[in-house]
Amino acid sequence: MNELEYVIVIIAIIAGTSAFMLVMTGIYKLISKYVDSRTGARLMEGAVSRAEFLDVKGKLERRIQTLEAIVIDESPEAKALPAADEEEMEAASGLRNRLKTR
């Protein structure tokens, strides 16, 4: 075989490998789209959004800090919880119940 035939063989190998990789990438994308569509359909009705979860988490952290201050007696004015915190407690318990049912 002369040099030209070697060059043609190398170009054919590279082109074949590239075409194979292109086809495999397409198949992978189709499979991943199928899996994603199947997974998205299985979301629960009572799913909690990330924003709602973070909002309740922030409220609960503030309540915990207030309760810790009461226990440690660092801040005497924090001994009485405001009425808004009771509403937050009810909202948080509802969210907690929704998270438990998952």
N, CA, C and O atoms as CSV, one atom per row, in Angstrom:
chain,resi,resn,atom,element,x,y,z
A,1,MET,N,N,0.831,-1.175,0.000
A,1,MET,CA,C,0.000,0.000,0.000
A,1,MET,C,C,0.882,1.247,0.000
A,1,MET,O,O,1.906,1.323,0.680
A,2,ASN,N,N,0.446,2.198,-0.778
A,2,ASN,CA,C,1.219,3.434,-0.815
A,2,ASN,C,C,0.664,4.431,0.202
A,2,ASN,O,O,-0.307,4.149,0.905
A,3,GLU,N,N,1.291,5.584,0.262
A,3,GLU,CA,C,0.937,6.579,1.270
A,3,GLU,C,C,-0.485,7.099,1.095
A,3,GLU,O,O,-1.157,7.362,2.092
A,4,LEU,N,N,-0.955,7.254,-0.109
A,4,LEU,CA,C,-2.297,7.760,-0.358
A,4,LEU,C,C,-3.362,6.825,0.217
A,4,LEU,O,O,-4.367,7.281,0.763
A,5,GLU,N,N,-3.139,5.524,0.093
A,5,GLU,CA,C,-4.105,4.564,0.631
A,5,GLU,C,C,-4.147,4.631,2.160
A,5,GLU,O,O,-5.218,4.482,2.748
A,6,TYR,N,N,-3.011,4.850,2.810
A,6,TYR,CA,C,-2.976,4.991,4.270
A,6,TYR,C,C,-3.754,6.240,4.710
A,6,TYR,O,O,-4.488,6.206,5.698
A,7,VAL,N,N,-3.589,7.323,3.978
A,7,VAL,CA,C,-4.294,8.555,4.302
A,7,VAL,C,C,-5.803,8.354,4.156
A,7,VAL,O,O,-6.574,8.803,5.004
A,8,ILE,N,N,-6.222,7.687,3.092
A,8,ILE,CA,C,-7.644,7.433,2.869
A,8,ILE,C,C,-8.212,6.548,3.978
A,8,ILE,O,O,-9.323,6.790,4.448
A,9,VAL,N,N,-7.462,5.523,4.404
A,9,VAL,CA,C,-7.911,4.638,5.471
A,9,VAL,C,C,-8.045,5.420,6.789
A,9,VAL,O,O,-9.024,5.238,7.514
A,10,ILE,N,N,-7.088,6.271,7.100
A,10,ILE,CA,C,-7.144,7.052,8.332
A,10,ILE,C,C,-8.324,8.017,8.303
A,10,ILE,O,O,-9.024,8.163,9.305
A,11,ILE,N,N,-8.555,8.678,7.167
A,11,ILE,CA,C,-9.693,9.588,7.033
A,11,ILE,C,C,-11.003,8.810,7.165
A,11,ILE,O,O,-11.944,9.302,7.787
A,12,ALA,N,N,-11.081,7.630,6.603
A,12,ALA,CA,C,-12.293,6.813,6.708
A,12,ALA,C,C,-12.550,6.392,8.155
A,12,ALA,O,O,-13.697,6.391,8.602
A,13,ILE,N,N,-11.504,6.037,8.885
A,13,ILE,CA,C,-11.655,5.649,10.297
A,13,ILE,C,C,-12.148,6.833,11.116
A,13,ILE,O,O,-13.046,6.689,11.945
A,14,ILE,N,N,-11.564,7.995,10.886
A,14,ILE,CA,C,-11.975,9.199,11.629
A,14,ILE,C,C,-13.424,9.564,11.299
A,14,ILE,O,O,-14.199,9.886,12.199
A,15,ALA,N,N,-13.793,9.516,10.026
A,15,ALA,CA,C,-15.164,9.850,9.623
A,15,ALA,C,C,-16.151,8.836,10.186
A,15,ALA,O,O,-17.222,9.215,10.659
A,16,GLY,N,N,-15.809,7.571,10.144
A,16,GLY,CA,C,-16.695,6.533,10.695
A,16,GLY,C,C,-16.881,6.691,12.196
A,16,GLY,O,O,-17.991,6.559,12.713
A,17,THR,N,N,-15.791,6.973,12.887
A,17,THR,CA,C,-15.872,7.169,14.338
A,17,THR,C,C,-16.714,8.399,14.662
A,17,THR,O,O,-17.519,8.361,15.593
A,18,SER,N,N,-16.548,9.469,13.924
A,18,SER,CA,C,-17.336,10.688,14.153
A,18,SER,C,C,-18.815,10.438,13.899
A,18,SER,O,O,-19.659,10.883,14.676
A,19,ALA,N,N,-19.137,9.732,12.824
A,19,ALA,CA,C,-20.534,9.435,12.518
A,19,ALA,C,C,-21.139,8.549,13.608
A,19,ALA,O,O,-22.287,8.756,14.002
A,20,PHE,N,N,-20.388,7.574,14.094
A,20,PHE,CA,C,-20.870,6.703,15.160
A,20,PHE,C,C,-21.136,7.499,16.439
A,20,PHE,O,O,-22.151,7.292,17.104
A,21,MET,N,N,-20.227,8.402,16.775
A,21,MET,CA,C,-20.400,9.221,17.975
A,21,MET,C,C,-21.622,10.134,17.832
A,21,MET,O,O,-22.357,10.340,18.798
A,22,LEU,N,N,-21.839,10.671,16.651
A,22,LEU,CA,C,-22.996,11.536,16.406
A,22,LEU,C,C,-24.299,10.755,16.589
A,22,LEU,O,O,-25.237,11.256,17.208
A,23,VAL,N,N,-24.362,9.552,16.063
A,23,VAL,CA,C,-25.557,8.720,16.196
A,23,VAL,C,C,-25.780,8.346,17.665
A,23,VAL,O,O,-26.912,8.402,18.146
A,24,MET,N,N,-24.743,7.974,18.368
A,24,MET,CA,C,-24.875,7.592,19.778
A,24,MET,C,C,-25.305,8.789,20.638
A,24,MET,O,O,-26.076,8.623,21.583
A,25,THR,N,N,-24.821,9.968,20.322
A,25,THR,CA,C,-25.228,11.168,21.048
A,25,THR,C,C,-26.717,11.432,20.843
A,25,THR,O,O,-27.423,11.777,21.790
A,26,GLY,N,N,-27.189,11.274,19.626
A,26,GLY,CA,C,-28.611,11.448,19.331
A,26,GLY,C,C,-29.469,10.448,20.087
A,26,GLY,O,O,-30.519,10.806,20.620
A,27,ILE,N,N,-29.033,9.206,20.138
A,27,ILE,CA,C,-29.776,8.181,20.871
A,27,ILE,C,C,-29.797,8.507,22.355
A,27,ILE,O,O,-30.830,8.358,23.007
A,28,TYR,N,N,-28.668,8.952,22.897
A,28,TYR,CA,C,-28.596,9.310,24.319
A,28,TYR,C,C,-29.550,10.456,24.636
A,28,TYR,O,O,-30.233,10.424,25.659
A,29,LYS,N,N,-29.604,11.466,23.772
A,29,LYS,CA,C,-30.497,12.601,24.007
A,29,LYS,C,C,-31.960,12.168,23.969
A,29,LYS,O,O,-32.768,12.630,24.775
A,30,LEU,N,N,-32.300,11.285,23.036
A,30,LEU,CA,C,-33.676,10.795,22.965
A,30,LEU,C,C,-34.048,10.017,24.221
A,30,LEU,O,O,-35.146,10.187,24.752
A,31,ILE,N,N,-33.152,9.175,24.694
A,31,ILE,CA,C,-33.427,8.394,25.903
A,31,ILE,C,C,-33.558,9.314,27.114
A,31,ILE,O,O,-34.458,9.129,27.933
A,32,SER,N,N,-32.678,10.297,27.238
A,32,SER,CA,C,-32.743,11.195,28.392
A,32,SER,C,C,-34.025,12.037,28.364
A,32,SER,O,O,-34.606,12.293,29.419
A,33,LYS,N,N,-34.479,12.473,27.184
A,33,LYS,CA,C,-35.739,13.207,27.094
A,33,LYS,C,C,-36.910,12.322,27.500
A,33,LYS,O,O,-37.829,12.780,28.179
A,34,TYR,N,N,-36.882,11.071,27.093
A,34,TYR,CA,C,-37.947,10.136,27.451
A,34,TYR,C,C,-37.988,9.924,28.966
A,34,TYR,O,O,-39.062,9.945,29.567
A,35,VAL,N,N,-36.835,9.723,29.572
A,35,VAL,CA,C,-36.771,9.513,31.022
A,35,VAL,C,C,-37.229,10.762,31.761
A,35,VAL,O,O,-37.967,10.658,32.741
A,36,ASP,N,N,-36.810,11.929,31.315
A,36,ASP,CA,C,-37.222,13.182,31.953
A,36,ASP,C,C,-38.728,13.394,31.852
A,36,ASP,O,O,-39.354,13.855,32.807
A,37,SER,N,N,-39.301,13.067,30.726
A,37,SER,CA,C,-40.743,13.242,30.568
A,37,SER,C,C,-41.506,12.266,31.445
A,37,SER,O,O,-42.565,12.614,31.967
A,38,ARG,N,N,-41.004,11.067,31.620
A,38,ARG,CA,C,-41.661,10.090,32.486
A,38,ARG,C,C,-41.526,10.491,33.957
A,38,ARG,O,O,-42.458,10.298,34.738
A,39,THR,N,N,-40.396,11.035,34.333
A,39,THR,CA,C,-40.173,11.436,35.715
A,39,THR,C,C,-41.025,12.644,36.056
A,39,THR,O,O,-41.563,12.715,37.161
A,40,GLY,N,N,-41.163,13.591,35.152
A,40,GLY,CA,C,-41.957,14.786,35.399
A,40,GLY,C,C,-43.431,14.472,35.587
A,40,GLY,O,O,-44.125,15.199,36.298
A,41,ALA,N,N,-43.919,13.419,34.973
A,41,ALA,CA,C,-45.326,13.060,35.088
A,41,ALA,C,C,-45.641,12.449,36.449
A,41,ALA,O,O,-46.808,12.382,36.835
A,42,ARG,N,N,-44.646,12.014,37.165
A,42,ARG,CA,C,-44.865,11.335,38.437
A,42,ARG,C,C,-44.831,12.264,39.646
A,42,ARG,O,O,-44.916,11.787,40.778
A,43,LEU,N,N,-44.711,13.568,39.445
A,43,LEU,CA,C,-44.681,14.485,40.578
A,43,LEU,C,C,-45.991,14.407,41.354
A,43,LEU,O,O,-47.070,14.266,40.778
A,44,MET,N,N,-45.869,14.500,42.651
A,44,MET,CA,C,-47.044,14.394,43.506
A,44,MET,C,C,-47.875,15.676,43.428
A,44,MET,O,O,-47.366,16.753,43.121
A,45,GLU,N,N,-49.147,15.525,43.712
A,45,GLU,CA,C,-50.034,16.691,43.687
A,45,GLU,C,C,-49.679,17.682,44.779
A,45,GLU,O,O,-49.779,18.890,44.564
A,46,GLY,N,N,-49.270,17.210,45.932
A,46,GLY,CA,C,-48.974,18.069,47.056
A,46,GLY,C,C,-47.521,18.511,47.097
A,46,GLY,O,O,-47.011,18.832,48.170
A,47,ALA,N,N,-46.853,18.536,45.976
A,47,ALA,CA,C,-45.450,18.927,45.946
A,47,ALA,C,C,-45.304,20.382,46.354
A,47,ALA,O,O,-46.117,21.231,45.988
A,48,VAL,N,N,-44.269,20.654,47.108
A,48,VAL,CA,C,-44.019,21.997,47.625
A,48,VAL,C,C,-42.948,22.650,46.761
A,48,VAL,O,O,-41.927,22.039,46.446
A,49,SER,N,N,-43.195,23.897,46.384
A,49,SER,CA,C,-42.211,24.607,45.575
A,49,SER,C,C,-41.005,24.973,46.429
A,49,SER,O,O,-41.094,25.042,47.655
A,50,ARG,N,N,-39.901,25.203,45.777
A,50,ARG,CA,C,-38.669,25.557,46.483
A,50,ARG,C,C,-38.821,26.880,47.230
A,50,ARG,O,O,-38.342,27.013,48.356
A,51,ALA,N,N,-39.477,27.849,46.616
A,51,ALA,CA,C,-39.664,29.160,47.264
A,51,ALA,C,C,-40.507,29.025,48.524
A,51,ALA,O,O,-40.199,29.635,49.548
A,52,GLU,N,N,-41.567,28.229,48.454
A,52,GLU,CA,C,-42.418,28.025,49.625
A,52,GLU,C,C,-41.647,27.320,50.731
A,52,GLU,O,O,-41.767,27.674,51.904
A,53,PHE,N,N,-40.857,26.324,50.354
A,53,PHE,CA,C,-40.054,25.603,51.342
A,53,PHE,C,C,-39.051,26.535,52.023
A,53,PHE,O,O,-38.912,26.510,53.246
A,54,LEU,N,N,-38.353,27.357,51.235
A,54,LEU,CA,C,-37.368,28.264,51.816
A,54,LEU,C,C,-38.020,29.319,52.705
A,54,LEU,O,O,-37.447,29.731,53.713
A,55,ASP,N,N,-39.230,29.756,52.324
A,55,ASP,CA,C,-39.951,30.731,53.138
A,55,ASP,C,C,-40.290,30.134,54.505
A,55,ASP,O,O,-40.060,30.764,55.537
A,56,VAL,N,N,-40.830,28.935,54.507
A,56,VAL,CA,C,-41.188,28.283,55.767
A,56,VAL,C,C,-39.935,27.960,56.571
A,56,VAL,O,O,-39.935,28.063,57.798
A,57,LYS,N,N,-38.869,27.570,55.878
A,57,LYS,CA,C,-37.612,27.268,56.573
A,57,LYS,C,C,-37.092,28.514,57.296
A,57,LYS,O,O,-36.648,28.419,58.441
A,58,GLY,N,N,-37.141,29.670,56.648
A,58,GLY,CA,C,-36.690,30.910,57.272
A,58,GLY,C,C,-37.526,31.268,58.490
A,58,GLY,O,O,-36.991,31.685,59.517
A,59,LYS,N,N,-38.855,31.102,58.372
A,59,LYS,CA,C,-39.732,31.381,59.505
A,59,LYS,C,C,-39.440,30.449,60.675
A,59,LYS,O,O,-39.420,30.876,61.830
A,60,LEU,N,N,-39.216,29.185,60.371
A,60,LEU,CA,C,-38.925,28.219,61.431
A,60,LEU,C,C,-37.588,28.517,62.091
A,60,LEU,O,O,-37.449,28.359,63.304
A,61,GLU,N,N,-36.605,28.944,61.312
A,61,GLU,CA,C,-35.311,29.283,61.900
A,61,GLU,C,C,-35.438,30.477,62.839
A,61,GLU,O,O,-34.814,30.504,63.901
A,62,ARG,N,N,-36.246,31.466,62.450
A,62,ARG,CA,C,-36.469,32.607,63.339
A,62,ARG,C,C,-37.175,32.180,64.624
A,62,ARG,O,O,-36.834,32.654,65.708
A,63,ARG,N,N,-38.148,31.296,64.507
A,63,ARG,CA,C,-38.841,30.794,65.696
A,63,ARG,C,C,-37.879,30.033,66.602
A,63,ARG,O,O,-37.923,30.182,67.823
A,64,ILE,N,N,-37.020,29.227,66.012
A,64,ILE,CA,C,-36.048,28.472,66.811
A,64,ILE,C,C,-35.111,29.420,67.539
A,64,ILE,O,O,-34.804,29.207,68.712
A,65,GLN,N,N,-34.657,30.454,66.865
A,65,GLN,CA,C,-33.783,31.424,67.521
A,65,GLN,C,C,-34.500,32.126,68.673
A,65,GLN,O,O,-33.906,32.369,69.723
A,66,THR,N,N,-35.774,32.448,68.473
A,66,THR,CA,C,-36.544,33.082,69.537
A,66,THR,C,C,-36.692,32.140,70.728
A,66,THR,O,O,-36.534,32.549,71.878
A,67,LEU,N,N,-36.993,30.887,70.445
A,67,LEU,CA,C,-37.140,29.908,71.523
A,67,LEU,C,C,-35.821,29.664,72.238
A,67,LEU,O,O,-35.798,29.503,73.458
A,68,GLU,N,N,-34.722,29.636,71.492
A,68,GLU,CA,C,-33.410,29.474,72.125
A,68,GLU,C,C,-33.114,30.666,73.037
A,68,GLU,O,O,-32.563,30.498,74.125
A,69,ALA,N,N,-33.475,31.850,72.597
A,69,ALA,CA,C,-33.250,33.041,73.422
A,69,ALA,C,C,-34.082,32.972,74.693
A,69,ALA,O,O,-33.629,33.404,75.754
A,70,ILE,N,N,-35.297,32.434,74.600
A,70,ILE,CA,C,-36.137,32.296,75.780
A,70,ILE,C,C,-35.515,31.295,76.752
A,70,ILE,O,O,-35.460,31.541,77.957
A,71,VAL,N,N,-35.053,30.181,76.224
A,71,VAL,CA,C,-34.480,29.148,77.080
A,71,VAL,C,C,-33.204,29.641,77.746
A,71,VAL,O,O,-32.979,29.386,78.929
A,72,ILE,N,N,-32.385,30.334,77.005
A,72,ILE,CA,C,-31.105,30.806,77.538
A,72,ILE,C,C,-31.292,32.071,78.369
A,72,ILE,O,O,-30.420,32.434,79.158
A,73,ASP,N,N,-32.414,32.731,78.196
A,73,ASP,CA,C,-32.715,33.993,78.880
A,73,ASP,C,C,-31.782,35.118,78.450
A,73,ASP,O,O,-31.375,35.945,79.265
A,74,GLU,N,N,-31.448,35.141,77.164
A,74,GLU,CA,C,-30.605,36.221,76.658
A,74,GLU,C,C,-31.407,37.493,76.421
A,74,GLU,O,O,-30.931,38.600,76.671
A,75,SER,N,N,-32.612,37.321,75.942
A,75,SER,CA,C,-33.415,38.503,75.649
A,75,SER,C,C,-34.770,38.370,76.342
A,75,SER,O,O,-35.597,37.564,75.915
A,76,PRO,N,N,-35.013,39.139,77.397
A,76,PRO,CA,C,-36.279,39.028,78.121
A,76,PRO,C,C,-37.488,39.486,77.303
A,76,PRO,O,O,-38.596,39.014,77.557
A,77,GLU,N,N,-37.318,40.377,76.341
A,77,GLU,CA,C,-38.459,40.847,75.556
A,77,GLU,C,C,-38.937,39.804,74.559
A,77,GLU,O,O,-40.018,39.956,73.990
A,78,ALA,N,N,-38.161,38.747,74.332
A,78,ALA,CA,C,-38.553,37.720,73.371
A,78,ALA,C,C,-39.374,36.615,74.022
A,78,ALA,O,O,-39.668,35.613,73.371
A,79,LYS,N,N,-39.756,36.769,75.297
A,79,LYS,CA,C,-40.484,35.714,75.999
A,79,LYS,C,C,-41.896,35.540,75.465
A,79,LYS,O,O,-42.406,34.419,75.462
A,80,ALA,N,N,-42.532,36.582,75.024
A,80,ALA,CA,C,-43.883,36.487,74.489
A,80,ALA,C,C,-43.806,36.452,72.971
A,80,ALA,O,O,-43.278,37.367,72.340
A,81,LEU,N,N,-44.340,35.386,72.400
A,81,LEU,CA,C,-44.351,35.270,70.948
A,81,LEU,C,C,-45.485,36.115,70.388
A,81,LEU,O,O,-46.595,36.078,70.919
A,82,PRO,N,N,-45.233,36.871,69.334
A,82,PRO,CA,C,-46.305,37.677,68.735
A,82,PRO,C,C,-47.367,36.786,68.090
A,82,PRO,O,O,-47.121,35.609,67.823
A,83,ALA,N,N,-48.555,37.358,67.842
A,83,ALA,CA,C,-49.663,36.597,67.270
A,83,ALA,C,C,-49.343,36.113,65.867
A,83,ALA,O,O,-49.857,35.077,65.445
A,84,ALA,N,N,-48.504,36.839,65.133
A,84,ALA,CA,C,-48.160,36.431,63.770
A,84,ALA,C,C,-47.406,35.112,63.778
A,84,ALA,O,O,-47.515,34.335,62.829
A,85,ASP,N,N,-46.644,34.845,64.832
A,85,ASP,CA,C,-45.907,33.591,64.900
A,85,ASP,C,C,-46.838,32.395,65.022
A,85,ASP,O,O,-46.518,31.314,64.528
A,86,GLU,N,N,-47.997,32.571,65.676
A,86,GLU,CA,C,-48.955,31.480,65.769
A,86,GLU,C,C,-49.489,31.128,64.381
A,86,GLU,O,O,-49.680,29.954,64.062
A,87,GLU,N,N,-49.727,32.150,63.559
A,87,GLU,CA,C,-50.166,31.893,62.191
A,87,GLU,C,C,-49.068,31.186,61.406
A,87,GLU,O,O,-49.345,30.281,60.618
A,88,GLU,N,N,-47.834,31.598,61.621
A,88,GLU,CA,C,-46.712,30.947,60.949
A,88,GLU,C,C,-46.596,29.497,61.398
A,88,GLU,O,O,-46.253,28.625,60.600
A,89,MET,N,N,-46.882,29.233,62.677
A,89,MET,CA,C,-46.820,27.867,63.178
A,89,MET,C,C,-47.855,26.995,62.478
A,89,MET,O,O,-47.563,25.862,62.094
A,90,GLU,N,N,-49.060,27.525,62.313
A,90,GLU,CA,C,-50.102,26.767,61.639
A,90,GLU,C,C,-49.722,26.503,60.189
A,90,GLU,O,O,-49.932,25.400,59.684
A,91,ALA,N,N,-49.165,27.506,59.518
A,91,ALA,CA,C,-48.738,27.326,58.127
A,91,ALA,C,C,-47.600,26.320,58.048
A,91,ALA,O,O,-47.561,25.491,57.139
A,92,ALA,N,N,-46.683,26.389,58.990
A,92,ALA,CA,C,-45.554,25.468,58.990
A,92,ALA,C,C,-46.006,24.047,59.270
A,92,ALA,O,O,-45.481,23.106,58.675
A,93,SER,N,N,-46.974,23.873,60.168
A,93,SER,CA,C,-47.443,22.520,60.458
A,93,SER,C,C,-48.141,21.940,59.237
A,93,SER,O,O,-48.024,20.745,58.966
A,94,GLY,N,N,-48.864,22.775,58.497
A,94,GLY,CA,C,-49.486,22.288,57.266
A,94,GLY,C,C,-48.445,21.854,56.252
A,94,GLY,O,O,-48.606,20.824,55.597
A,95,LEU,N,N,-47.377,22.633,56.117
A,95,LEU,CA,C,-46.299,22.274,55.198
A,95,LEU,C,C,-45.600,21.019,55.679
A,95,LEU,O,O,-45.261,20.144,54.882
A,96,ARG,N,N,-45.383,20.931,56.992
A,96,ARG,CA,C,-44.706,19.761,57.534
A,96,ARG,C,C,-45.535,18.508,57.260
A,96,ARG,O,O,-44.985,17.464,56.908
A,97,ASN,N,N,-46.847,18.606,57.419
A,97,ASN,CA,C,-47.710,17.467,57.146
A,97,ASN,C,C,-47.659,17.094,55.672
A,97,ASN,O,O,-47.680,15.913,55.326
A,98,ARG,N,N,-47.593,18.097,54.806
A,98,ARG,CA,C,-47.509,17.803,53.374
A,98,ARG,C,C,-46.181,17.154,53.043
A,98,ARG,O,O,-46.120,16.292,52.166
A,99,LEU,N,N,-45.115,17.550,53.727
A,99,LEU,CA,C,-43.813,16.933,53.471
A,99,LEU,C,C,-43.754,15.521,54.022
A,99,LEU,O,O,-43.082,14.672,53.436
A,100,LYS,N,N,-44.435,15.236,55.131
A,100,LYS,CA,C,-44.429,13.902,55.712
A,100,LYS,C,C,-45.148,12.899,54.814
A,100,LYS,O,O,-44.774,11.727,54.778
A,101,THR,N,N,-46.161,13.340,54.099
A,101,THR,CA,C,-46.938,12.420,53.278
A,101,THR,C,C,-46.197,11.985,52.030
A,101,THR,O,O,-46.676,11.104,51.317
A,102,ARG,N,N,-45.071,12.559,51.748
A,102,ARG,CA,C,-44.308,12.187,50.552
A,102,ARG,C,C,-43.739,10.839,50.712
A,102,ARG,O,O,-43.061,10.344,49.812
